[in-house]
Structures are given as C-alpha cells and as structure tokens.
Amino acid sequence: MKVIADWIMNRRARRLAEMLTPFLPTGGMIADIGSGTGHNASAIRNTSQLVVREFDVADIHWVGPSPTMITEDSILLEDSVASMVLVLYVLHYCVSPELLMSEVVRITNGDVVVLQTTYQGSSGRNLLKVQEFFLVDSATFWLVLRA
C-alpha cells in the first residue's frame, strides 16, 4: 500500500512543482511550511537549484530530511531570510492561521505562495483531506503575495 501511496504522492508533487516553477525565485532558500511527507520539497529540489527548508508541527516525512519543528507560536527561523515561503494546503489545519501567516511574513524577504482548497462542514473537511492526498485540482486557489 505504501508503494502505491508513494507513487501517488510523487506524481502529485511533480505536478505541483511544475505549477510553482514560474513563481520560484532564481536563488536563495525557500521555506516549506507544513511540509507533510516531504514529497513537495523533494520535487522542488529536483527541478531547481534552490535550498528548500522544511517546517512542520510533526515529522511525518517519507522522503527527504526531517522538518524543523514549528512551536506553538513561532517558526524557528531568522527574520527575512527566506527568498520565498510556501504554505501549501496548510491553513485549514491551523488553530490560528493569522499567527502562522504573521510568522510567514516575518521570515520572508520575498514572495509567499499560498495554495488552499476550501470546504464546508466536517464531512467536507474529511473529503478535502482525502482529495488533497491524491491530486492538485482546479478547486485549489492560488494566492501569490509579492514582496
């Protein structure tokens, strides 16, 4: 089962990296907030020369290095050091999206890319979790905040 899930996640991550390519900086470090299994960061590393640092509240990585843990109220990174910050399918898991986004703004000196899918109700949230595992689809909205 893990082999199939890994194939699905790698395919999804490659598609996502292709969609992100026009927005990526030409150099520097990207912070991937809520890096999950590590597939997205790995795909970006494979398609660019960028350094990708991963951050999350738990280590559920299948690929790549373990993430730096996010504490209750901060991302353990200096001010204005990231050339870009990625917040991919994360905000609906946060207790305080506002606090997370204030930390994101603090750590970047470049753009912030937010990808999010919306839902209604608890059944919608559960369906969203399953859907996000399998694909990047047209229901996703993109928000690129320019520095």
N, C-alpha and C positions, 0 to 999 in steps of 0.2 A: 504494500500500500504506500509506503514512504517513497518508493521509486516513482510511482505514478504522481504522487503529490509534488515531488521534487521536479519532475518533468513539467508539470503544470505551472509551478512557481517560476521556474527558469524561463519558460515561454512568456509568461505574463511580464516578468521583469525585463526581458529583452524588448518587448513591445513598449513598455513604459520608458525604457532608456532611449529608444528611438524617438518617442514623442517629446522627451525632455531635451534632446540634443540641441535644438535651435535656441534654447534658453540658457544652456550651460555656459559658464564663464570660460575664458581661454586658459586660465591658470588659477592656482591657489587651492584652497581647501573648501570642500562642501561639507556641511553638517547635515546628516540624515537623521531627523528627529522621529523617533518611533520606528526604528529600523526593522523591527519584526524578525523575520527569519534570516535577513541579511541578503536575500536574493537581489533586491533592487540596487543596493550599494555595489554588490559584486558586478552586476550588469553595467553599471555606470563606469566602474573601474576598467572593465573590459573594452569599453567603447571610447575612453578618453584617457588623458594623462593626468587627470585630477586626483588629488588626495581626497578620499571620502572617509570622514569620521562618523561613526555611528553612535547614536544615543537612544536609550530606551529605559523603561521602568523595570524591565525584566529581561533576562537573557534567554530568548527562545531561538537563537540562531541555529540554522542548519549549515550555513556557509559563511565563510569569512571570519574575521576576528570578533570576539565578544564586544558588545557595545559598552560604552561608558554609561554608567547608571545615572539617570536623572533623579534627583532627590525630590522631596515634596514640593519645593518651591524654586528650584534652580537647575539650570543646565551647567554642568561643571566645565565651563569654557570661558576664556577671557573675553572682554568686550571687543566688539568689532573685528574679530579675527577670521570669520568665515566669509569667503567670496560669494557664497550662496547658501541658503538654508532650504532644505526640502522638508515639507510637512505633508506626507503622503498618507491619506486615509487614516488620520490620527485624531482629529478634533472631536469626533463623536465618542471617543473613549475617555476623554479628559473630564475630570471633575471640574476643572477651571480652565477652559480654553483661553480665557483672557490672560490668565497668569502665564500660560505656556507661550502665547504669542508675544507677551511683553519680554519674555526671556529670548525668544527668537529674534526680535528686533534688537535686543541688547548685543547679541553675539555676532550679528552680521554687519559687514560693511558693503554688502551687495544686495542682490535680489533675494526675495523669498518666494518660493513656489508652493502653493497650497493646492492639493488635489483632495477633493472631498465628494462623497456621494451622500445625498440626503435620504431620509426615511421618515416614516410616521409610525409612532407606537412601538411597543416592544416586539411584536411579531415582525414589523418592518426592519427593526434593528437586527434581529436574528437572521432574517433573509439577507440583509446587507452584508453581514459577516461572511456568510457562505458565498455570496456573489463576488465579494472582493477577493476571496481566495482564488477564484477561478479566472477572472477576467478584468480587464480595464475596458470599460464600456462607455457608450455615449451618455449614460446618466451621470457620469462624473463631471463635475465642474472644475475648471481651472481658474486659478487666481494667481497672477504674477504681480507681485508688489515690487516695483522698481525702486532702487536705492536713490 
